[in-house]
Amino acid sequence: MLMTSSTAMALLCAICGKGPGNFTCRGCHQDFCANHVIEHRQTLGKKMDEITLEHDQLRQNITDYRKDPCLHPLMKQIDAWQNKSINTILEIADEYRNKVRDEIRKLSEKTTNILEPVSQELNKSRENDTYVEGDLERWITNLKKLKIELITPPRIKIKRDSYDTIFINRLLVIETPNDVFQESIGNIKIEDNGKVITHGFWNSYGAVRGRGEYSSGCYQFRFKLNDFDEEKSYSFFFGIISKATPMRKDTFLTDTTCGWTGYDDDSFINYHEPLLIGVEHGQYKNQPNYEGNMKKLKKNDIFQLLINCDRRKIRLTNERTNEVDEITIDVVKCPFPWQLNFALYNWNQRICLLTSIKNYHMYN
């Protein structure tokens, strides 16, 4: 470790810088005087003790983890995740219970009011012995219907979340917002109690809005394209609009509108080749190499329109091709509440609104 340097008189101690460095450490190659060479060794001894302690602790950790793996930090992370997940589930479960409890209360009151005249009729018929087979069948049918509505309310369901992981099966409370097409302008008819819109027998712009108003939460709508010319897919528009915007035939060109369409123009490219496919706040989104939804429309295609108010996004998905297009909404330009906004141009075009649901907890 130590040796006497043949040039000690020319060297100084690495610690004090004053005394002659008569001793050189073979490990660090520094020179030390007689007073500090011992101090240097003591410093090395302390570091050796620290290393020995680390070694002993590591061996003890190995012994502990073999005996009880739950002591490992990774296992503790899993425990923490479990506790947090349980607390989250308990909170969401309480939220769901409150929602379902309110719905049950409302439905019970409604069912009681409907059942009251039936009860009076039953008691009166039993006392007077005036009932016949037809009465019995009618009462049975009515009671079964009331029982079904009470046990399985039409406005609320409980189902598994399609975005569940393999670790946690979340539950979703899904309410039906009962949205329909309600207001139109131009050559468009609203049919089938607001579930269908049909363009008239000449080409012209026409727009339709939904009845629902959306300011928070996440909503999914499914609609089907029926009669239309597949070479003229650009003549559709699907999207949303701010409720405060006045109705107009080309309403999708307003600043408060976002959605999807296709557009062609002879001055740009060949006829029937969609060039501009997105409408963001009244401005066409130029995508000349676009290969998504609006370029692949077929008759009877079913689309999902997702309106995510919380994340300020709308998303269009073709169920046949699985193509997905998404737009982020500027709520300054398109303030809440939002409404469905559809537009048609070509004659005999037809769109059916299939389903509409509200998802209280959608994490995608």
FIROTI-503978 format. One record per residue (C-alpha): x, y, z; residue number from 1. Coordinates in steps of 0.001 Angstrom, whole numbers. Example, Ala and Ser with C-alpha at 12.3 -4.5 7.8 and 13.67 -1.06 7.14 Angstrom:
<recs>
        xx        yy        zz     k
     12300     -4500      7800     1
     13670     -1060      7140     2
</recs>
This chain:
<recs>
        xx        yy        zz     k
         0         0         0     1
      2604      2519      1070     2
      6126      3109       -49     3
      8775      5740       459     4
      9198      7953     -2599     5
     12713      8503     -3891     6
     11649     12053     -4775     7
      9842     12767     -1489     8
     11667     16050      -887     9
     10169     17426     -4086    10
      6549     16398     -3284    11
      3944     17891      -940    12
      1169     16157      1056    13
     -2132     15868      -850    14
     -4100     16784      2325    15
     -2237     19673      3953    16
      -107     20772      1002    17
      2696     21711      3390    18
      4504     18680      4727    19
      6691     16566      2472    20
      4835     13733       725    21
      7094     10980      1896    22
      4431      8295      1394    23
      2604      7418     -1832    24
      -690      5475     -1908    25
      -603      2793     -4609    26
     -4392      2980     -4902    27
     -4970      6698     -5575    28
     -1331      7533     -6411    29
     -1356     10559     -4104    30
      1437     11598     -1730    31
       942     12126      2014    32
      3054     13395      4883    33
      3636     11307      8039    34
       787     13073      9885    35
     -1833     12495      7211    36
      -953      9071      5882    37
     -2720      7512      8888    38
     -5755      9763      8348    39
     -5895      8604      4737    40
     -5906      4977      5886    41
     -8664      5731      8385    42
    -10767      7256      5606    43
    -10329      4116      3518    44
    -11249      2033      6576    45
    -14549      3938      7006    46
    -15447      3369      3353    47
    -14652      -314      3790    48
    -17004      -461      6784    49
    -19760      1199      4707    50
    -19311     -1311      1882    51
    -19393     -4190      4365    52
    -22644     -2812      5809    53
    -24177     -2512      2331    54
    -23120     -6084      1625    55
    -24668     -7387      4830    56
    -27915     -5449      4204    57
    -28140     -6842       654    58
    -27748    -10400      1934    59
    -30401     -9712      4562    60
    -32761     -8330      1874    61
    -32292    -11474      -194    62
    -33078    -13618      2859    63
    -36157    -11509      3699    64
    -37536    -11529       122    65
    -37106    -15305      -136    66
    -38927    -15766      3159    67
    -41680    -13207      2439    68
    -41897    -11785     -1135    69
    -44534     -9296        72    70
    -41708     -7253      1618    71
    -40292     -6446     -1839    72
    -40843     -2811     -3008    73
    -42554     -4031     -6192    74
    -45073     -5973     -4120    75
    -45664     -2839     -2042    76
    -46336      -891     -5246    77
    -48946     -3489     -6175    78
    -50481     -3182     -2705    79
    -50648       588     -3098    80
    -52271       195     -6546    81
    -54764     -2244     -5079    82
    -55745        91     -2251    83
    -56070      3035     -4604    84
    -58143       972     -7044    85
    -60418      -249     -4257    86
    -60966      3314     -3054    87
    -61692      4432     -6623    88
    -64157      1587     -7124    89
    -65878      2430     -3826    90
    -66197      6076     -4869    91
    -67570      5203     -8311    92
    -69896      2594     -6796    93
    -71311      5227     -4440    94
    -71796      7583     -7381    95
    -73587      4872     -9347    96
    -75750      3931     -6368    97
    -76882      7529     -6017    98
    -77747      7742     -9712    99
    -79610      4421     -9661   100
    -81288      5272     -6336   101
    -82717      8475     -7827   102
    -83905      6607    -10909   103
    -85538      3886     -8774   104
    -87316      6519     -6682   105
    -88664      8301     -9760   106
    -89670      5034    -11405   107
    -91345      3758     -8229   108
    -93428      6921     -7964   109
    -94373      6680    -11627   110
    -95257      2983    -11362   111
    -97332      3614     -8222   112
    -99373      6283    -10011   113
    -99978      3959    -12969   114
   -100778      1005    -10691   115
   -103293      2854     -8500   116
   -106266      2781    -10946   117
   -105417      -827    -11795   118
   -105575     -1708     -8077   119
   -108936        13     -7709   120
   -110303     -1798    -10755   121
   -109045     -5157     -9453   122
   -110618     -4671     -6019   123
   -113908     -3493     -7449   124
   -114116     -6368     -9944   125
   -113264     -8899     -7229   126
   -115917     -7507     -4871   127
   -118605     -7395     -7553   128
   -117486    -10645     -9190   129
   -117821     -9020    -12613   130
   -114497     -9970    -14229   131
   -114156    -12223    -17301   132
   -111270    -13885    -19182   133
   -110496    -10775    -21184   134
   -110109     -8721    -18003   135
   -107723    -11268    -16518   136
   -105534    -11291    -19638   137
   -105465     -7483    -19757   138
   -104500     -7188    -16087   139
   -101798     -9823    -16443   140
   -100330     -8052    -19483   141
   -100337     -4650    -17752   142
    -98809     -6008    -14551   143
    -96064     -7839    -16444   144
    -95244     -4667    -18363   145
    -95049     -2607    -15170   146
    -92899     -5240    -13499   147
    -90451     -5358    -16420   148
    -90109     -1565    -16448   149
    -89566     -1532    -12687   150
    -86893     -4274    -12726   151
    -85187     -3156    -15964   152
    -85783       607    -16344   153
    -85667      1712    -19992   154
    -83642      4847    -19177   155
    -80791      3245    -17273   156
    -78633       127    -17633   157
    -75600     -1445    -16029   158
    -73070     -3049    -18366   159
    -69403     -3921    -18600   160
    -67078     -1254    -19919   161
    -65635     -2331    -23275   162
    -62368      -612    -22291   163
    -61860     -2744    -19160   164
    -58386     -4104    -18553   165
    -57800     -7712    -17515   166
    -57106     -6473    -13973   167
    -60190     -4407    -13134   168
    -63694     -4818    -14495   169
    -65235     -1391    -14230   170
    -68982      -944    -14407   171
    -70679      1733    -16453   172
    -73976      3383    -15721   173
    -75364      4248    -19125   174
    -78277      6610    -19566   175
    -80193      6970    -22798   176
    -80365     10667    -23731   177
    -83166      9933    -26238   178
    -81772     12338    -28819   179
    -83592     12653    -32132   180
    -83462     14861    -35193   181
    -85672     17809    -34308   182
    -85042     20912    -36431   183
    -84377     21120    -40172   184
    -83924     23697    -42878   185
    -83880     23185    -46640   186
    -85111     20216    -48649   187
    -84923     17654    -45824   188
    -87707     15722    -44113   189
    -87556     14363    -40546   190
    -89319     10999    -40307   191
    -89931      8026    -37998   192
    -90376     10121    -34856   193
    -87097     11943    -35383   194
    -84957      8867    -36094   195
    -84605      9348    -39881   196
    -83748     12268    -42179   197
    -84347     12108    -45941   198
    -83348     14581    -48649   199
    -85990     15635    -51199   200
    -86049     15142    -54962   201
    -83612     17860    -56076   202
    -80016     18650    -55163   203
    -79624     21461    -52651   204
    -78106     22099    -49253   205
    -80144     21212    -46204   206
    -79251     20898    -42528   207
    -80678     19101    -39498   208
    -80008     19450    -35792   209
    -80596     17105    -32899   210
    -82758     17809    -29891   211
    -80081     17055    -27272   212
    -77726     19627    -25760   213
    -74248     18524    -24621   214
    -71947     20434    -22286   215
    -70331     17700    -20179   216
    -69808     13961    -20300   217
    -69212     11629    -23214   218
    -71869     10594    -25741   219
    -71884      8009    -28498   220
    -74276      8004    -31456   221
    -74633      5312    -34111   222
    -76200      6142    -37438   223
    -76626      4338    -40720   224
    -76256      5638    -44274   225
    -79017      4294    -46485   226
    -79746      5619    -49949   227
    -77003      7714    -51530   228
    -74691      7835    -54537   229
    -71371      6272    -53473   230
    -69538      8492    -55975   231
    -70815     11566    -54165   232
    -69815     10869    -50571   233
    -68610     14438    -50304   234
    -72224     15607    -50126   235
    -72633     14476    -46515   236
    -71712     16285    -43334   237
    -71556     14759    -39852   238
    -70640     16745    -36755   239
    -71682     19200    -34069   240
    -72635     22862    -33786   241
    -73040     25355    -30976   242
    -76712     25671    -30046   243
    -76626     29484    -30235   244
    -75876     29413    -33987   245
    -78911     30307    -36129   246
    -80170     27663    -38564   247
    -79021     27934    -42177   248
    -78800     25487    -45079   249
    -74992     25532    -45209   250
    -74687     25677    -41419   251
    -71578     23466    -41502   252
    -69611     26450    -42853   253
    -70086     28519    -39689   254
    -67313     29145    -37151   255
    -69268     27202    -34535   256
    -69304     23939    -36516   257
    -66910     20976    -36515   258
    -67245     17641    -38293   259
    -66540     15688    -41449   260
    -67458     16001    -45092   261
    -65888     15500    -48486   262
    -65636     18132    -51170   263
    -64592     18111    -54838   264
    -63942     20858    -57303   265
    -62853     20613    -60960   266
    -60351     23409    -60422   267
    -58477     21329    -57856   268
    -58495     17702    -58914   269
    -60473     15182    -60888   270
    -64215     15084    -60471   271
    -65601     12913    -57641   272
    -62247     12770    -55879   273
    -62693     14108    -52298   274
    -60066     16702    -51472   275
    -61266     18541    -48375   276
    -62662     16219    -45739   277
    -62660     18005    -42383   278
    -64565     21088    -41323   279
    -63066     22750    -38270   280
    -64818     25894    -37141   281
    -66147     26626    -40617   282
    -62812     26079    -42360   283
    -62085     23143    -44650   284
    -59177     20978    -43571   285
    -57141     20299    -46696   286
    -55899     16689    -46891   287
    -55260     15838    -50576   288
    -53862     12372    -49724   289
    -56668     11556    -47317   290
    -57590      7852    -47207   291
    -60016      7852    -44260   292
    -63741      7640    -43663   293
    -65144     10098    -46196   294
    -63281      8479    -49095   295
    -64589      4962    -48400   296
    -68318      5390    -47807   297
    -70622      2558    -48859   298
    -74366      2108    -48709   299
    -75556       860    -45331   300
    -72322      1864    -43589   301
    -72771      2350    -39845   302
    -70860      5143    -38152   303
    -70169      5985    -34521   304
    -70012      9665    -33639   305
    -68384     10204    -30233   306
    -68887     13583    -28556   307
    -66492     13954    -25618   308
    -67323     17274    -23971   309
    -64841     16776    -21130   310
    -61897     16368    -23529   311
    -63288     18802    -26126   312
    -63093     16206    -28892   313
    -65349     14538    -31435   314
    -64516     11249    -33143   315
    -65984      9512    -36193   316
    -65580      5733    -36612   317
    -66739      3595    -39528   318
    -67735       207    -38084   319
    -67093     -1545    -41407   320
    -63564      -240    -42023   321
    -62601       660    -38427   322
    -61289      3973    -39773   323
    -61163      6657    -37070   324
    -61042     10444    -37549   325
    -60812     12874    -34622   326
    -61145     16646    -34211   327
    -60279     18799    -31187   328
    -62847     21550    -30567   329
    -62004     25140    -29673   330
    -64752     25952    -27163   331
    -64140     29668    -27631   332
    -65221     29373    -31260   333
    -67740     26614    -30610   334
    -69147     27242    -27101   335
    -71316     24804    -25166   336
    -73918     23444    -25378   337
    -73296     21436    -28537   338
    -75928     19791    -30716   339
    -75824     17163    -33454   340
    -75488     18832    -36846   341
    -76051     16842    -40062   342
    -76239     18120    -43630   343
    -77263     16541    -46966   344
    -76981     17820    -50522   345
    -78002     15137    -53035   346
    -81559     14007    -53581   347
    -82898     10886    -51895   348
    -80063     10684    -49356   349
    -81177      9045    -46115   350
    -79613      8739    -42639   351
    -81011      6732    -39717   352
    -80107      7454    -36093   353
    -79799      3983    -34537   354
    -78719      4525    -30912   355
    -77565      7261    -28567   356
    -76006      6669    -25174   357
    -74333      8687    -22457   358
    -71265      7209    -20806   359
    -70459      8599    -17373   360
    -66976      7050    -17304   361
    -65222      6670    -20658   362
    -61454      6640    -20437   363
    -60402      6375    -24046   364
</recs>
